[in-house]
């Protein structure tokens, strides 16, 4: 997978966020793959071999979590 740079991240989310309720870039989420609290606006985008763009965890490529692995902070554990 190849990382691509996104100029307007908010606009990117509007176009590509897979769920209802597009988060603000300043919102925090808990990535259940790396078990870290991440800032939505720090997301990375990787393109797969089939051209599909994945909204990935800011800790990629160490973390293989994507946007579907982000849950609201506090759902799994309390925020530090
Ligand atoms: Zn992660």
PDB file of the backbone (N, CA, C, O) and the ligand in Angstrom, with CONECT records:
HET     ZN  A 101       1
ATOM      1  N   UNK A   1       0.852  -1.190   0.000  1.00  0.00           N
ATOM      2  CA  UNK A   1       0.000   0.000   0.000  1.00  0.00           C
ATOM      3  C   UNK A   1       0.891   1.244   0.000  1.00  0.00           C
ATOM      4  O   UNK A   1       1.951   1.274   0.625  1.00  0.00           O
ATOM      5  N   UNK A   2       0.443   2.229  -0.695  1.00  0.00           N
ATOM      6  CA  UNK A   2       1.213   3.463  -0.831  1.00  0.00           C
ATOM      7  C   UNK A   2       0.477   4.601  -0.137  1.00  0.00           C
ATOM      8  O   UNK A   2      -0.724   4.789  -0.329  1.00  0.00           O
ATOM      9  N   UNK A   3       1.210   5.353   0.669  1.00  0.00           N
ATOM     10  CA  UNK A   3       0.588   6.485   1.351  1.00  0.00           C
ATOM     11  C   UNK A   3       0.458   7.660   0.393  1.00  0.00           C
ATOM     12  O   UNK A   3       1.388   7.960  -0.355  1.00  0.00           O
ATOM     13  N   UNK A   4      -0.689   8.322   0.413  1.00  0.00           N
ATOM     14  CA  UNK A   4      -0.854   9.537  -0.385  1.00  0.00           C
ATOM     15  C   UNK A   4      -1.115  10.715   0.546  1.00  0.00           C
ATOM     16  O   UNK A   4      -1.691  10.558   1.622  1.00  0.00           O
ATOM     17  N   UNK A   5      -0.686  11.883   0.120  1.00  0.00           N
ATOM     18  CA  UNK A   5      -0.859  13.083   0.927  1.00  0.00           C
ATOM     19  C   UNK A   5      -2.210  13.735   0.601  1.00  0.00           C
ATOM     20  O   UNK A   5      -2.592  13.865  -0.562  1.00  0.00           O
ATOM     21  N   UNK A   6      -2.905  14.132   1.641  1.00  0.00           N
ATOM     22  CA  UNK A   6      -4.205  14.765   1.475  1.00  0.00           C
ATOM     23  C   UNK A   6      -4.080  16.242   1.833  1.00  0.00           C
ATOM     24  O   UNK A   6      -3.655  16.586   2.935  1.00  0.00           O
ATOM     25  N   UNK A   7      -4.448  17.102   0.907  1.00  0.00           N
ATOM     26  CA  UNK A   7      -4.318  18.530   1.174  1.00  0.00           C
ATOM     27  C   UNK A   7      -5.424  19.038   2.091  1.00  0.00           C
ATOM     28  O   UNK A   7      -5.155  19.714   3.084  1.00  0.00           O
ATOM     29  N   UNK A   8      -6.659  18.712   1.757  1.00  0.00           N
ATOM     30  CA  UNK A   8      -7.785  19.166   2.566  1.00  0.00           C
ATOM     31  C   UNK A   8      -8.422  17.971   3.259  1.00  0.00           C
ATOM     32  O   UNK A   8      -9.291  17.296   2.707  1.00  0.00           O
ATOM     33  N   UNK A   9      -7.963  17.727   4.491  1.00  0.00           N
ATOM     34  CA  UNK A   9      -8.394  16.516   5.178  1.00  0.00           C
ATOM     35  C   UNK A   9      -9.874  16.537   5.551  1.00  0.00           C
ATOM     36  O   UNK A   9     -10.541  15.503   5.509  1.00  0.00           O
ATOM     37  N   UNK A  10     -10.387  17.710   5.914  1.00  0.00           N
ATOM     38  CA  UNK A  10     -11.811  17.771   6.251  1.00  0.00           C
ATOM     39  C   UNK A  10     -12.651  17.412   5.025  1.00  0.00           C
ATOM     40  O   UNK A  10     -13.610  16.644   5.114  1.00  0.00           O
ATOM     41  N   UNK A  11     -12.276  17.977   3.894  1.00  0.00           N
ATOM     42  CA  UNK A  11     -13.000  17.697   2.647  1.00  0.00           C
ATOM     43  C   UNK A  11     -12.868  16.223   2.279  1.00  0.00           C
ATOM     44  O   UNK A  11     -13.808  15.611   1.772  1.00  0.00           O
ATOM     45  N   UNK A  12     -11.702  15.669   2.539  1.00  0.00           N
ATOM     46  CA  UNK A  12     -11.494  14.254   2.232  1.00  0.00           C
ATOM     47  C   UNK A  12     -12.452  13.384   3.043  1.00  0.00           C
ATOM     48  O   UNK A  12     -13.025  12.423   2.531  1.00  0.00           O
ATOM     49  N   UNK A  13     -12.614  13.740   4.319  1.00  0.00           N
ATOM     50  CA  UNK A  13     -13.536  12.977   5.158  1.00  0.00           C
ATOM     51  C   UNK A  13     -14.960  13.111   4.642  1.00  0.00           C
ATOM     52  O   UNK A  13     -15.706  12.132   4.607  1.00  0.00           O
ATOM     53  N   UNK A  14     -15.337  14.314   4.243  1.00  0.00           N
ATOM     54  CA  UNK A  14     -16.688  14.528   3.725  1.00  0.00           C
ATOM     55  C   UNK A  14     -16.942  13.600   2.539  1.00  0.00           C
ATOM     56  O   UNK A  14     -18.029  13.039   2.403  1.00  0.00           O
ATOM     57  N   UNK A  15     -15.942  13.445   1.692  1.00  0.00           N
ATOM     58  CA  UNK A  15     -16.099  12.630   0.484  1.00  0.00           C
ATOM     59  C   UNK A  15     -15.953  11.135   0.737  1.00  0.00           C
ATOM     60  O   UNK A  15     -16.535  10.323   0.018  1.00  0.00           O
ATOM     61  N   UNK A  16     -15.179  10.769   1.753  1.00  0.00           N
ATOM     62  CA  UNK A  16     -14.793   9.362   1.892  1.00  0.00           C
ATOM     63  C   UNK A  16     -15.151   8.695   3.214  1.00  0.00           C
ATOM     64  O   UNK A  16     -15.000   7.480   3.344  1.00  0.00           O
ATOM     65  N   UNK A  17     -15.622   9.457   4.197  1.00  0.00           N
ATOM     66  CA  UNK A  17     -15.933   8.842   5.488  1.00  0.00           C
ATOM     67  C   UNK A  17     -17.057   7.831   5.311  1.00  0.00           C
ATOM     68  O   UNK A  17     -18.106   8.163   4.760  1.00  0.00           O
ATOM     69  N   UNK A  18     -16.849   6.585   5.778  1.00  0.00           N
ATOM     70  CA  UNK A  18     -17.813   5.518   5.463  1.00  0.00           C
ATOM     71  C   UNK A  18     -19.074   5.520   6.322  1.00  0.00           C
ATOM     72  O   UNK A  18     -19.996   4.748   6.056  1.00  0.00           O
ATOM     73  N   UNK A  19     -19.134   6.356   7.330  1.00  0.00           N
ATOM     74  CA  UNK A  19     -20.290   6.332   8.221  1.00  0.00           C
ATOM     75  C   UNK A  19     -20.987   7.687   8.248  1.00  0.00           C
ATOM     76  O   UNK A  19     -20.483   8.670   7.706  1.00  0.00           O
ATOM     77  N   UNK A  20     -22.143   7.721   8.881  1.00  0.00           N
ATOM     78  CA  UNK A  20     -22.826   8.988   9.107  1.00  0.00           C
ATOM     79  C   UNK A  20     -22.086   9.754  10.197  1.00  0.00           C
ATOM     80  O   UNK A  20     -21.354   9.163  10.990  1.00  0.00           O
ATOM     81  N   UNK A  21     -22.276  11.063  10.233  1.00  0.00           N
ATOM     82  CA  UNK A  21     -21.667  11.842  11.304  1.00  0.00           C
ATOM     83  C   UNK A  21     -20.188  12.014  11.101  1.00  0.00           C
ATOM     84  O   UNK A  21     -19.384  11.430  11.828  1.00  0.00           O
ATOM     85  N   UNK A  22     -19.821  12.806  10.126  1.00  0.00           N
ATOM     86  CA  UNK A  22     -18.404  13.032   9.837  1.00  0.00           C
ATOM     87  C   UNK A  22     -17.762  13.783  11.004  1.00  0.00           C
ATOM     88  O   UNK A  22     -18.235  14.849  11.395  1.00  0.00           O
ATOM     89  N   UNK A  23     -16.690  13.226  11.555  1.00  0.00           N
ATOM     90  CA  UNK A  23     -16.061  13.856  12.719  1.00  0.00           C
ATOM     91  C   UNK A  23     -15.262  15.094  12.338  1.00  0.00           C
ATOM     92  O   UNK A  23     -14.793  15.232  11.208  1.00  0.00           O
ATOM     93  N   UNK A  24     -15.119  15.983  13.301  1.00  0.00           N
ATOM     94  CA  UNK A  24     -14.242  17.134  13.134  1.00  0.00           C
ATOM     95  C   UNK A  24     -12.799  16.649  13.245  1.00  0.00           C
ATOM     96  O   UNK A  24     -12.506  15.677  13.942  1.00  0.00           O
ATOM     97  N   UNK A  25     -11.914  17.337  12.550  1.00  0.00           N
ATOM     98  CA  UNK A  25     -10.507  16.921  12.556  1.00  0.00           C
ATOM     99  C   UNK A  25      -9.892  16.978  13.952  1.00  0.00           C
ATOM    100  O   UNK A  25      -8.898  16.303  14.222  1.00  0.00           O
ATOM    101  N   UNK A  26     -10.477  17.777  14.835  1.00  0.00           N
ATOM    102  CA  UNK A  26      -9.910  17.905  16.184  1.00  0.00           C
ATOM    103  C   UNK A  26     -10.426  16.837  17.134  1.00  0.00           C
ATOM    104  O   UNK A  26      -9.936  16.719  18.257  1.00  0.00           O
ATOM    105  N   UNK A  27     -11.412  16.057  16.697  1.00  0.00           N
ATOM    106  CA  UNK A  27     -11.982  15.046  17.588  1.00  0.00           C
ATOM    107  C   UNK A  27     -10.993  13.907  17.822  1.00  0.00           C
ATOM    108  O   UNK A  27     -10.121  13.633  16.997  1.00  0.00           O
ATOM    109  N   UNK A  28     -11.156  13.257  18.963  1.00  0.00           N
ATOM    110  CA  UNK A  28     -10.299  12.127  19.303  1.00  0.00           C
ATOM    111  C   UNK A  28     -11.069  10.833  19.131  1.00  0.00           C
ATOM    112  O   UNK A  28     -12.285  10.778  19.316  1.00  0.00           O
ATOM    113  N   UNK A  29     -10.343   9.808  18.778  1.00  0.00           N
ATOM    114  CA  UNK A  29     -10.909   8.466  18.695  1.00  0.00           C
ATOM    115  C   UNK A  29      -9.924   7.509  19.340  1.00  0.00           C
ATOM    116  O   UNK A  29      -8.741   7.808  19.503  1.00  0.00           O
ATOM    117  N   UNK A  30     -10.449   6.361  19.695  1.00  0.00           N
ATOM    118  CA  UNK A  30      -9.611   5.302  20.248  1.00  0.00           C
ATOM    119  C   UNK A  30      -9.448   4.239  19.176  1.00  0.00           C
ATOM    120  O   UNK A  30     -10.416   3.587  18.785  1.00  0.00           O
ATOM    121  N   UNK A  31      -8.226   4.067  18.704  1.00  0.00           N
ATOM    122  CA  UNK A  31      -7.961   3.013  17.716  1.00  0.00           C
ATOM    123  C   UNK A  31      -7.789   1.712  18.471  1.00  0.00           C
ATOM    124  O   UNK A  31      -6.890   1.569  19.300  1.00  0.00           O
ATOM    125  N   UNK A  32      -8.677   0.752  18.169  1.00  0.00           N
ATOM    126  CA  UNK A  32      -8.643  -0.497  18.941  1.00  0.00           C
ATOM    127  C   UNK A  32      -7.561  -1.450  18.444  1.00  0.00           C
ATOM    128  O   UNK A  32      -7.328  -2.493  19.055  1.00  0.00           O
ATOM    129  N   UNK A  33      -6.903  -1.105  17.351  1.00  0.00           N
ATOM    130  CA  UNK A  33      -5.799  -1.937  16.870  1.00  0.00           C
ATOM    131  C   UNK A  33      -4.516  -1.647  17.627  1.00  0.00           C
ATOM    132  O   UNK A  33      -3.856  -2.567  18.110  1.00  0.00           O
ATOM    133  N   UNK A  34      -4.153  -0.357  17.735  1.00  0.00           N
ATOM    134  CA  UNK A  34      -2.916  -0.023  18.445  1.00  0.00           C
ATOM    135  C   UNK A  34      -3.206   0.419  19.875  1.00  0.00           C
ATOM    136  O   UNK A  34      -2.284   0.683  20.647  1.00  0.00           O
ATOM    137  N   UNK A  35      -4.488   0.498  20.226  1.00  0.00           N
ATOM    138  CA  UNK A  35      -4.893   0.866  21.573  1.00  0.00           C
ATOM    139  C   UNK A  35      -4.393   2.253  21.958  1.00  0.00           C
ATOM    140  O   UNK A  35      -4.019   2.492  23.106  1.00  0.00           O
ATOM    141  N   UNK A  36      -4.390   3.165  20.987  1.00  0.00           N
ATOM    142  CA  UNK A  36      -3.942   4.529  21.238  1.00  0.00           C
ATOM    143  C   UNK A  36      -5.103   5.494  21.015  1.00  0.00           C
ATOM    144  O   UNK A  36      -6.020   5.226  20.239  1.00  0.00           O
ATOM    145  N   UNK A  37      -5.036   6.618  21.714  1.00  0.00           N
ATOM    146  CA  UNK A  37      -5.971   7.704  21.446  1.00  0.00           C
ATOM    147  C   UNK A  37      -5.392   8.522  20.291  1.00  0.00           C
ATOM    148  O   UNK A  37      -4.257   8.993  20.371  1.00  0.00           O
ATOM    149  N   UNK A  38      -6.158   8.688  19.236  1.00  0.00           N
ATOM    150  CA  UNK A  38      -5.643   9.395  18.059  1.00  0.00           C
ATOM    151  C   UNK A  38      -6.520  10.627  17.784  1.00  0.00           C
ATOM    152  O   UNK A  38      -7.683  10.692  18.184  1.00  0.00           O
ATOM    153  N   UNK A  39      -5.929  11.581  17.101  1.00  0.00           N
ATOM    154  CA  UNK A  39      -6.662  12.754  16.652  1.00  0.00           C
ATOM    155  C   UNK A  39      -7.129  12.467  15.220  1.00  0.00           C
ATOM    156  O   UNK A  39      -6.335  12.093  14.358  1.00  0.00           O
ATOM    157  N   UNK A  40      -8.417  12.649  14.988  1.00  0.00           N
ATOM    158  CA  UNK A  40      -8.981  12.305  13.677  1.00  0.00           C
ATOM    159  C   UNK A  40      -8.181  12.946  12.539  1.00  0.00           C
ATOM    160  O   UNK A  40      -7.917  12.301  11.524  1.00  0.00           O
ATOM    161  N   UNK A  41      -7.798  14.220  12.710  1.00  0.00           N
ATOM    162  CA  UNK A  41      -7.110  14.952  11.658  1.00  0.00           C
ATOM    163  C   UNK A  41      -5.717  14.446  11.339  1.00  0.00           C
ATOM    164  O   UNK A  41      -5.104  14.869  10.359  1.00  0.00           O
ATOM    165  N   UNK A  42      -5.215  13.536  12.171  1.00  0.00           N
ATOM    166  CA  UNK A  42      -3.889  12.960  11.908  1.00  0.00           C
ATOM    167  C   UNK A  42      -3.968  11.729  11.025  1.00  0.00           C
ATOM    168  O   UNK A  42      -2.957  11.070  10.781  1.00  0.00           O
ATOM    169  N   UNK A  43      -5.176  11.412  10.538  1.00  0.00           N
ATOM    170  CA  UNK A  43      -5.312  10.176   9.754  1.00  0.00           C
ATOM    171  C   UNK A  43      -4.393  10.179   8.538  1.00  0.00           C
ATOM    172  O   UNK A  43      -4.013  11.230   8.021  1.00  0.00           O
ATOM    173  N   UNK A  44      -4.050   8.982   8.102  1.00  0.00           N
ATOM    174  CA  UNK A  44      -3.253   8.803   6.888  1.00  0.00           C
ATOM    175  C   UNK A  44      -4.121   8.096   5.851  1.00  0.00           C
ATOM    176  O   UNK A  44      -5.082   7.404   6.187  1.00  0.00           O
ATOM    177  N   UNK A  45      -3.766   8.285   4.613  1.00  0.00           N
ATOM    178  CA  UNK A  45      -4.507   7.600   3.548  1.00  0.00           C
ATOM    179  C   UNK A  45      -3.548   6.732   2.750  1.00  0.00           C
ATOM    180  O   UNK A  45      -2.518   7.192   2.256  1.00  0.00           O
ATOM    181  N   UNK A  46      -3.918   5.471   2.641  1.00  0.00           N
ATOM    182  CA  UNK A  46      -3.123   4.529   1.848  1.00  0.00           C
ATOM    183  C   UNK A  46      -3.975   4.000   0.702  1.00  0.00           C
ATOM    184  O   UNK A  46      -5.179   3.782   0.842  1.00  0.00           O
ATOM    185  N   UNK A  47      -3.320   3.801  -0.424  1.00  0.00           N
ATOM    186  CA  UNK A  47      -4.012   3.268  -1.590  1.00  0.00           C
ATOM    187  C   UNK A  47      -3.592   1.814  -1.788  1.00  0.00           C
ATOM    188  O   UNK A  47      -2.403   1.501  -1.854  1.00  0.00           O
ATOM    189  N   UNK A  48      -4.576   0.941  -1.880  1.00  0.00           N
ATOM    190  CA  UNK A  48      -4.306  -0.477  -2.097  1.00  0.00           C
ATOM    191  C   UNK A  48      -4.047  -0.768  -3.568  1.00  0.00           C
ATOM    192  O   UNK A  48      -4.143   0.114  -4.422  1.00  0.00           O
ATOM    193  N   UNK A  49      -3.718  -2.021  -3.841  1.00  0.00           N
ATOM    194  CA  UNK A  49      -3.414  -2.432  -5.221  1.00  0.00           C
ATOM    195  C   UNK A  49      -4.590  -2.230  -6.171  1.00  0.00           C
ATOM    196  O   UNK A  49      -4.399  -2.009  -7.367  1.00  0.00           O
ATOM    197  N   UNK A  50      -5.799  -2.308  -5.638  1.00  0.00           N
ATOM    198  CA  UNK A  50      -6.982  -2.146  -6.490  1.00  0.00           C
ATOM    199  C   UNK A  50      -7.410  -0.683  -6.606  1.00  0.00           C
ATOM    200  O   UNK A  50      -8.447  -0.373  -7.193  1.00  0.00           O
ATOM    201  N   UNK A  51      -6.597   0.208  -6.038  1.00  0.00           N
ATOM    202  CA  UNK A  51      -6.906   1.626  -6.149  1.00  0.00           C
ATOM    203  C   UNK A  51      -7.817   2.157  -5.063  1.00  0.00           C
ATOM    204  O   UNK A  51      -8.095   3.355  -5.013  1.00  0.00           O
ATOM    205  N   UNK A  52      -8.287   1.270  -4.186  1.00  0.00           N
ATOM    206  CA  UNK A  52      -9.163   1.719  -3.109  1.00  0.00           C
ATOM    207  C   UNK A  52      -8.355   2.485  -2.073  1.00  0.00           C
ATOM    208  O   UNK A  52      -7.262   2.071  -1.685  1.00  0.00           O
ATOM    209  N   UNK A  53      -8.913   3.616  -1.630  1.00  0.00           N
ATOM    210  CA  UNK A  53      -8.216   4.438  -0.646  1.00  0.00           C
ATOM    211  C   UNK A  53      -8.733   4.127   0.751  1.00  0.00           C
ATOM    212  O   UNK A  53      -9.935   4.171   1.014  1.00  0.00           O
ATOM    213  N   UNK A  54      -7.807   3.816   1.628  1.00  0.00           N
ATOM    214  CA  UNK A  54      -8.148   3.495   3.003  1.00  0.00           C
ATOM    215  C   UNK A  54      -7.797   4.658   3.925  1.00  0.00           C
ATOM    216  O   UNK A  54      -6.691   5.195   3.867  1.00  0.00           O
ATOM    217  N   UNK A  55      -8.743   5.039   4.770  1.00  0.00           N
ATOM    218  CA  UNK A  55      -8.452   6.029   5.808  1.00  0.00           C
ATOM    219  C   UNK A  55      -7.847   5.252   6.965  1.00  0.00           C
ATOM    220  O   UNK A  55      -8.524   4.458   7.618  1.00  0.00           O
ATOM    221  N   UNK A  56      -6.551   5.493   7.213  1.00  0.00           N
ATOM    222  CA  UNK A  56      -5.816   4.663   8.163  1.00  0.00           C
ATOM    223  C   UNK A  56      -5.444   5.414   9.432  1.00  0.00           C
ATOM    224  O   UNK A  56      -5.436   6.644   9.488  1.00  0.00           O
ATOM    225  N   UNK A  57      -5.137   4.615  10.446  1.00  0.00           N
ATOM    226  CA  UNK A  57      -4.700   5.118  11.738  1.00  0.00           C
ATOM    227  C   UNK A  57      -3.451   5.992  11.563  1.00  0.00           C
ATOM    228  O   UNK A  57      -2.597   5.679  10.734  1.00  0.00           O
ATOM    229  N   UNK A  58      -3.335   7.081  12.333  1.00  0.00           N
ATOM    230  CA  UNK A  58      -2.124   7.911  12.273  1.00  0.00           C
ATOM    231  C   UNK A  58      -0.861   7.127  12.592  1.00  0.00           C
ATOM    232  O   UNK A  58       0.236   7.534  12.211  1.00  0.00           O
ATOM    233  N   UNK A  59      -1.005   6.018  13.281  1.00  0.00           N
ATOM    234  CA  UNK A  59       0.161   5.211  13.634  1.00  0.00           C
ATOM    235  C   UNK A  59       0.516   4.188  12.556  1.00  0.00           C
ATOM    236  O   UNK A  59       1.393   3.349  12.763  1.00  0.00           O
ATOM    237  N   UNK A  60      -0.160   4.253  11.408  1.00  0.00           N
ATOM    238  CA  UNK A  60       0.224   3.408  10.277  1.00  0.00           C
ATOM    239  C   UNK A  60       1.629   3.812   9.826  1.00  0.00           C
ATOM    240  O   UNK A  60       1.993   4.975  10.000  1.00  0.00           O
ATOM    241  N   UNK A  61       2.428   2.922   9.262  1.00  0.00           N
ATOM    242  CA  UNK A  61       2.091   1.521   8.976  1.00  0.00           C
ATOM    243  C   UNK A  61       2.303   0.572  10.146  1.00  0.00           C
ATOM    244  O   UNK A  61       2.031  -0.623  10.028  1.00  0.00           O
ATOM    245  N   UNK A  62       2.789   1.092  11.289  1.00  0.00           N
ATOM    246  CA  UNK A  62       2.963   0.197  12.439  1.00  0.00           C
ATOM    247  C   UNK A  62       1.612  -0.383  12.857  1.00  0.00           C
ATOM    248  O   UNK A  62       1.517  -1.552  13.230  1.00  0.00           O
ATOM    249  N   UNK A  63       0.575   0.445  12.790  1.00  0.00           N
ATOM    250  CA  UNK A  63      -0.774   0.002  13.124  1.00  0.00           C
ATOM    251  C   UNK A  63      -1.528  -0.239  11.822  1.00  0.00           C
ATOM    252  O   UNK A  63      -1.475   0.585  10.908  1.00  0.00           O
ATOM    253  N   UNK A  64      -2.230  -1.366  11.736  1.00  0.00           N
ATOM    254  CA  UNK A  64      -2.980  -1.654  10.517  1.00  0.00           C
ATOM    255  C   UNK A  64      -4.467  -1.341  10.679  1.00  0.00           C
ATOM    256  O   UNK A  64      -5.305  -1.828   9.920  1.00  0.00           O
ATOM    257  N   UNK A  65      -4.776  -0.518  11.685  1.00  0.00           N
ATOM    258  CA  UNK A  65      -6.166  -0.126  11.884  1.00  0.00           C
ATOM    259  C   UNK A  65      -6.607   0.898  10.849  1.00  0.00           C
ATOM    260  O   UNK A  65      -5.805   1.699  10.368  1.00  0.00           O
ATOM    261  N   UNK A  66      -7.880   0.864  10.516  1.00  0.00           N
ATOM    262  CA  UNK A  66      -8.444   1.881   9.638  1.00  0.00           C
ATOM    263  C   UNK A  66      -9.608   2.547  10.351  1.00  0.00           C
ATOM    264  O   UNK A  66      -9.917   2.239  11.502  1.00  0.00           O
ATOM    265  N   UNK A  67     -10.240   3.458   9.646  1.00  0.00           N
ATOM    266  CA  UNK A  67     -11.299   4.265  10.241  1.00  0.00           C
ATOM    267  C   UNK A  67     -12.375   3.412  10.921  1.00  0.00           C
ATOM    268  O   UNK A  67     -12.997   3.858  11.886  1.00  0.00           O
ATOM    269  N   UNK A  68     -12.597   2.200  10.430  1.00  0.00           N
ATOM    270  CA  UNK A  68     -13.630   1.360  11.040  1.00  0.00           C
ATOM    271  C   UNK A  68     -13.200   0.813  12.395  1.00  0.00           C
ATOM    272  O   UNK A  68     -14.015   0.271  13.142  1.00  0.00           O
ATOM    273  N   UNK A  69     -11.918   0.958  12.704  1.00  0.00           N
ATOM    274  CA  UNK A  69     -11.408   0.463  13.990  1.00  0.00           C
ATOM    275  C   UNK A  69     -11.358   1.553  15.053  1.00  0.00           C
ATOM    276  O   UNK A  69     -10.850   1.337  16.154  1.00  0.00           O
ATOM    277  N   UNK A  70     -11.890   2.729  14.714  1.00  0.00           N
ATOM    278  CA  UNK A  70     -11.873   3.827  15.676  1.00  0.00           C
ATOM    279  C   UNK A  70     -13.203   3.885  16.410  1.00  0.00           C
ATOM    280  O   UNK A  70     -14.269   3.912  15.796  1.00  0.00           O
ATOM    281  N   UNK A  71     -13.122   3.903  17.710  1.00  0.00           N
ATOM    282  CA  UNK A  71     -14.332   3.998  18.520  1.00  0.00           C
ATOM    283  C   UNK A  71     -14.233   5.261  19.374  1.00  0.00           C
ATOM    284  O   UNK A  71     -13.141   5.778  19.609  1.00  0.00           O
ATOM    285  N   UNK A  72     -15.391   5.753  19.839  1.00  0.00           N
ATOM    286  CA  UNK A  72     -15.348   6.951  20.686  1.00  0.00           C
ATOM    287  C   UNK A  72     -14.480   6.712  21.916  1.00  0.00           C
ATOM    288  O   UNK A  72     -14.482   5.628  22.498  1.00  0.00           O
ATOM    289  N   UNK A  73     -13.748   7.739  22.293  1.00  0.00           N
ATOM    290  CA  UNK A  73     -12.894   7.650  23.475  1.00  0.00           C
ATOM    291  C   UNK A  73     -13.761   7.376  24.699  1.00  0.00           C
ATOM    292  O   UNK A  73     -14.805   8.003  24.885  1.00  0.00           O
ATOM    293  N   UNK A  74     -13.323   6.443  25.524  1.00  0.00           N
ATOM    294  CA  UNK A  74     -14.047   6.128  26.736  1.00  0.00           C
ATOM    295  C   UNK A  74     -14.919   4.893  26.611  1.00  0.00           C
ATOM    296  O   UNK A  74     -15.383   4.349  27.613  1.00  0.00           O
ATOM    297  N   UNK A  75     -15.147   4.441  25.361  1.00  0.00           N
ATOM    298  CA  UNK A  75     -15.984   3.258  25.165  1.00  0.00           C
ATOM    299  C   UNK A  75     -15.240   2.005  25.605  1.00  0.00           C
ATOM    300  O   UNK A  75     -15.821   1.087  26.184  1.00  0.00           O
ATOM    301  N   UNK A  76     -13.934   1.987  25.317  1.00  0.00           N
ATOM    302  CA  UNK A  76     -13.142   0.809  25.682  1.00  0.00           C
ATOM    303  C   UNK A  76     -12.346   1.024  26.950  1.00  0.00           C
ATOM    304  O   UNK A  76     -12.176   0.099  27.745  1.00  0.00           O
ATOM    305  N   UNK A  77     -11.853   2.245  27.146  1.00  0.00           N
ATOM    306  CA  UNK A  77     -11.139   2.541  28.373  1.00  0.00           C
ATOM    307  C   UNK A  77     -11.193   4.039  28.594  1.00  0.00           C
ATOM    308  O   UNK A  77     -11.471   4.803  27.670  1.00  0.00           O
ATOM    309  N   UNK A  78     -10.929   4.451  29.813  1.00  0.00           N
ATOM    310  CA  UNK A  78     -10.967   5.883  30.090  1.00  0.00           C
ATOM    311  C   UNK A  78      -9.787   6.583  29.475  1.00  0.00           C
ATOM    312  O   UNK A  78      -8.691   6.034  29.366  1.00  0.00           O
ATOM    313  N   UNK A  79     -10.038   7.810  29.076  1.00  0.00           N
ATOM    314  CA  UNK A  79      -8.961   8.617  28.509  1.00  0.00           C
ATOM    315  C   UNK A  79      -7.987   9.001  29.609  1.00  0.00           C
ATOM    316  O   UNK A  79      -8.385   9.328  30.728  1.00  0.00           O
ATOM    317  N   UNK A  80      -6.703   8.954  29.271  1.00  0.00           N
ATOM    318  CA  UNK A  80      -5.715   9.334  30.290  1.00  0.00           C
ATOM    319  C   UNK A  80      -5.723  10.831  30.506  1.00  0.00           C
ATOM    320  O   UNK A  80      -4.960  11.341  31.326  1.00  0.00           O
TER     321      UNK A  80
HETATM  322 ZN    ZN A 101      -4.069   2.424  15.391  1.00  0.00          ZN
END
